[in-house]
Amino acid sequence: MRSSLSSDIATEIIATYANVEHSYLLDLFSREVGYATPKVDVRAAIFRDDTILLVKERSDGFWTLPGGWADVGESPSEVVVKEVYEESGYEARATKLLAVYDRDKQGHPPFPFYVYKLFFHCELIGGSPSSSIETEAVDFFPEDALPELSIGRVTAAQITRLFQHYRQPDLPTDFD
């Protein structure tokens, strides 16, 4: 696929700020066809005794809420439950949508695609902690002792807000 001058300039700018190869971005964007729409990232907030469940990502060695990209053919709540099991070993049930955020407005590092982030409160219903092909550790952490976070996936401010939802379950869904 032949790129236009404007897409060359745009990918050069993104490559510079995201610290990735220009050719990588050109290839990445050339595979995207049709109307540009946001990708959807779903994350689970699971609490136990004033702690929150986090998983340690193998890809970067940092901690995040269990979750990942929404899959075509599954609802966001189905995907988040599946991701919790795959990444942590726990079985869960999604109970409430806590937040819908525009990733670019939340303090995450640059990313080549536009992303909406959906945060669900989930309850544990079974299973036991286990790592996976994507995760190397699973643990619960108090709000005041979070490990180093994978800020491309979740920020400390987002976790703080999720703890507020946990302590005040009648709060409405957040959105920006």
C-alpha positions as CSV (number, residue, x, y, z in Angstrom):
1,M,0.0,0.0,0.0
2,R,1.4,3.4,-1.0
3,S,1.3,6.0,1.8
4,S,0.5,9.6,1.3
5,L,2.8,12.5,2.3
6,S,0.5,13.4,5.2
7,S,0.6,9.9,6.6
8,D,4.4,9.8,6.2
9,I,4.6,13.0,8.2
10,A,2.2,11.8,10.8
11,T,4.0,8.5,11.3
12,E,7.3,10.3,11.5
13,I,6.0,12.5,14.3
14,I,4.5,9.6,16.2
15,A,7.6,7.5,15.7
16,T,9.7,10.4,17.2
17,Y,7.5,10.8,20.3
18,A,6.8,7.1,20.8
19,N,10.4,6.1,20.2
20,V,9.6,3.5,17.6
21,E,10.8,2.9,14.0
22,H,9.0,4.9,11.3
23,S,8.8,1.8,9.1
24,Y,7.1,-0.2,11.9
25,L,4.4,2.5,12.1
26,L,3.9,2.6,8.3
27,D,3.4,-1.1,8.3
28,L,1.1,-1.1,11.3
29,F,-1.1,1.6,9.9
30,S,-1.2,0.2,6.4
31,R,-3.0,-2.9,7.7
32,E,-5.8,-0.8,9.2
33,V,-8.6,-0.3,6.8
34,G,-12.0,1.3,7.0
35,Y,-13.2,4.0,9.3
36,A,-10.9,4.7,12.2
37,T,-12.5,3.6,15.5
38,P,-11.0,3.3,19.0
39,K,-9.7,0.0,20.3
40,V,-11.2,-1.1,23.6
41,D,-9.2,-2.2,26.6
42,V,-11.1,-3.8,29.5
43,R,-9.7,-4.1,33.0
44,A,-10.9,-5.7,36.2
45,A,-10.9,-4.1,39.7
46,I,-11.1,-7.0,42.2
47,F,-10.9,-6.1,45.8
48,R,-10.2,-8.3,48.9
49,D,-9.8,-6.9,52.4
50,D,-8.9,-3.4,51.2
51,T,-6.5,-4.7,48.6
52,I,-6.7,-4.9,44.9
53,L,-5.7,-7.7,42.6
54,L,-2.8,-7.0,40.3
55,V,-0.9,-9.2,37.8
56,K,2.8,-8.8,36.8
57,E,3.2,-8.6,33.0
58,R,5.9,-10.7,31.5
59,S,6.2,-8.3,28.6
60,D,7.5,-5.4,30.7
61,G,7.9,-6.7,34.2
62,F,5.4,-4.3,35.8
63,W,2.1,-4.7,37.5
64,T,-1.4,-4.0,36.2
65,L,-5.0,-4.9,36.6
66,P,-6.0,-8.1,34.9
67,G,-7.4,-7.3,31.4
68,G,-6.7,-6.8,27.8
69,W,-8.2,-6.0,24.4
70,A,-11.9,-6.6,23.8
71,D,-12.6,-9.4,21.4
72,V,-15.1,-9.3,18.5
73,G,-18.0,-11.6,19.3
74,E,-17.8,-11.2,23.1
75,S,-19.3,-8.5,25.3
76,P,-16.9,-6.3,27.3
77,S,-18.0,-8.0,30.6
78,E,-17.4,-11.5,29.0
79,V,-13.9,-10.4,27.9
80,V,-12.9,-9.0,31.3
81,V,-14.0,-12.2,33.1
82,K,-12.0,-14.3,30.6
83,E,-9.0,-12.1,31.0
84,V,-9.1,-12.3,34.8
85,Y,-9.1,-16.1,34.5
86,E,-6.3,-16.3,31.9
87,E,-4.0,-13.8,33.6
88,S,-4.6,-14.6,37.3
89,G,-6.2,-18.1,37.6
90,Y,-9.2,-16.6,39.5
91,E,-12.8,-17.0,38.3
92,A,-14.8,-13.8,38.5
93,R,-18.1,-12.2,37.8
94,A,-18.4,-8.6,36.4
95,T,-20.8,-6.7,38.6
96,K,-20.5,-3.0,37.6
97,L,-18.9,-0.8,35.0
98,L,-16.9,1.7,37.1
99,A,-15.3,3.9,34.4
100,V,-15.0,4.5,30.7
101,Y,-11.9,6.6,29.9
102,D,-10.2,8.0,26.9
103,R,-6.7,6.6,27.3
104,D,-5.1,9.8,25.9
105,K,-6.7,11.9,28.7
106,Q,-5.5,9.7,31.5
107,G,-1.7,10.2,31.7
108,H,-0.6,7.1,29.8
109,P,2.4,7.2,27.5
110,P,1.9,7.6,23.8
111,F,0.3,4.7,21.8
112,P,-0.1,4.4,18.1
113,F,-3.9,3.7,18.3
114,Y,-6.8,5.5,19.9
115,V,-8.1,3.5,22.9
116,Y,-11.1,3.6,25.2
117,K,-10.5,1.9,28.6
118,L,-13.3,0.2,30.4
119,F,-12.9,-0.6,34.1
120,F,-15.2,-3.2,35.7
121,H,-15.7,-4.1,39.3
122,C,-15.6,-7.9,39.5
123,E,-16.2,-10.3,42.3
124,L,-14.1,-13.5,42.8
125,I,-16.2,-16.6,42.6
126,G,-13.5,-19.3,42.5
127,G,-10.1,-20.4,41.3
128,S,-6.7,-19.8,42.8
129,P,-3.8,-17.6,41.9
130,S,-1.6,-18.8,39.0
131,S,0.7,-17.1,36.5
132,S,0.2,-17.5,32.8
133,I,1.9,-17.1,29.4
134,E,1.2,-13.3,29.8
135,T,1.8,-12.9,33.5
136,E,4.6,-13.9,35.9
137,A,3.0,-13.1,39.3
138,V,-0.4,-12.5,40.9
139,D,-1.0,-10.7,44.2
140,F,-3.3,-8.3,46.1
141,F,-1.9,-4.9,47.2
142,P,-3.2,-2.1,49.5
143,E,-3.7,1.3,47.9
144,D,-0.8,2.8,49.8
145,A,1.7,0.1,48.8
146,L,1.3,-0.4,45.1
147,P,4.2,-2.0,43.1
148,E,5.7,-0.3,40.1
149,L,2.8,-0.1,37.6
150,S,2.7,-0.8,33.8
151,I,1.5,2.7,33.1
152,G,0.7,1.9,29.5
153,R,-2.1,-0.3,31.0
154,V,-3.1,1.4,34.3
155,T,-2.1,4.5,36.3
156,A,-1.9,5.0,40.0
157,A,-4.6,7.7,39.7
158,Q,-6.9,5.2,38.1
159,I,-6.3,2.7,40.8
160,T,-7.0,5.4,43.4
161,R,-10.3,6.2,41.8
162,L,-11.2,2.5,41.7
163,F,-10.6,2.3,45.4
164,Q,-13.0,5.2,45.8
165,H,-15.6,3.2,43.9
166,Y,-14.9,0.3,46.2
167,R,-15.4,2.3,49.3
168,Q,-18.4,4.2,47.9
169,P,-20.3,1.6,45.8
170,D,-23.1,4.0,45.0
171,L,-20.8,6.3,42.9
172,P,-22.0,6.5,39.3
173,T,-19.8,5.3,36.4
174,D,-17.0,7.7,35.6
175,F,-16.4,8.9,32.0
176,D,-14.5,11.6,30.3
